[in-house]
Amino acid sequence: MPKPGDRVKISTIDEVLEGILMPNEETDTVVIKLDNGYNVGIDKKKIKKIDVIEEYKMIKVKEEKILKKNPKLPNITILHTGGTIASKVDYKTGGVVARFSPVELVAMFPELKKIANIESKLIANMWSDDLRVEHFGVIAKAVKEEYSNGAAGVIIGMGTDNIAVGAAALAFIIEKCPIPVLFVGAQRSSDRGSSDAGTNLICAASFIAKSDFAGVALCMHASSADTKCVILPACKTRKLHTSRRDAFKPVNDTAIAEVDYKTGKIMFIKKDYPKKKEDEMIIKPKMETKVGLIKISINMYPEQFEPYKKFKGVVIEGTGLGHTPGDVIDDITKVHAKIKKLLKDITEKSVVVMTSTCLFGRVGMNVYSKGRDLQALGIISGEDMLPETALVKLSWLLGNYSVKEAKELIAKNLRGEISDRTEVKEKFI
């Protein structure tokens, strides 16, 4: 009897198909994964015979072959934290699970060994949705340790849902970064024919080995094709699509560079960027945990703001130029007076910064009276910071500075998170 994971040959009334048998108990079809990485469903009524070509078995990787070093190549460490870049299909359940060890991850992409000496270490095996700010300090300490051990660069594999947030957090925590630290993810698991994992990893390794860039950035697909990857700024990047391989785009900024997947050639887009140098790495890993994000919408209630009275820092993702409900214009909007009172109470005890639900452009709290009223309450303009970047920045500031210093620094550009000016462009994606 064929089992999920077995390689099978299915003879139907129309054709003969070969592939890996996938679990599928919910429909009247048999699903197999073809050699090109895609799944196909076959109506059970059309199947004449299923032959097992090879039973499913786990392939073991010999670690010693991977860790052999070439003295002519730079040393790059991959720190594995989980996510789709280190995932594969579990043929017992049919779901995508994070089950690759760091050694297996490197073994899947032998091209990496021609670019650098690859070390691979496990920090965590988690989805990025489960990240908490304390994890960023753990990652930063691991980066510093690898630098102390001679790493010319570090690749951090992370789930794409919050990889841009992780990059922003590390950009603040690593106050002095003499080497490239690249966050790399994948929109599709590593054993799928359509996976972007290999391209992203290989381009990241090439960029580290061949460029003079230093600092924290992301490396992801430049387009839906497997031709180029783009190096993106840590504090100005957003995931803008749920599944496209080129889901990551710079917001109110430009990419740092492009990397050709086949040739490894690097084309810098930004001419002014931090460069590698022999120096100590300085990290400030403390993060304040009681920092929250309030997303503003219509029809809000005071109960939605009440919990933030206990927080030390609050980021508001306001509408438009940085607005919240607060005006009372009729009986229906009387509830807004309570919201405004709560905002005042929060700002008296917390550092509160305003960002916008609009990704592009910047907060302008002096344009309308509503914005000026919010500033009078003590809310600080976040300029053109992304809400999530403001969140980790505020967490980092409150973890390392006094409240007074945090209020002064939150609106100042420290890591490229705030642009001097926002250009108006017809095309902004």
JOWO-V507686 format. One record per run of one state. SS is the DSSP state (@ for helix, = for strand, . for the rest). FROM is the first residue (numbers start at 1). LEN is the number of residues. Records with the same first field share a line. If there is no record, write none. Layout:
SS = FROM-LEN, FROM-LEN
This chain:
. = 1-6, 13-3, 23-6, 34-5, 55-8, 67-8, 81-3, 87-1, 90-6, 98-4, 108-4, 116-1, 123-5, 131-2, 149-4, 158-5, 177-3, 185-12, 211-2, 214-1, 222-6, 234-3, 240-8, 251-6, 261-5, 269-6, 276-6, 284-7, 296-7, 311-2, 320-3, 324-7, 350-1, 357-12, 378-2, 382-5, 401-2, 410-20
= = 7-6, 16-7, 29-5, 39-5, 47-8, 75-6, 88-2, 96-2, 117-6, 153-5, 174-3, 180-5, 213-1, 215-7, 228-6, 237-3, 248-3, 257-4, 266-3, 275-1, 282-2, 291-5, 313-7, 323-1, 351-6, 380-2
@ = 44-3, 63-4, 84-3, 102-6, 112-4, 128-3, 133-16, 163-11, 197-14, 303-8, 331-19, 369-9, 387-14, 403-7
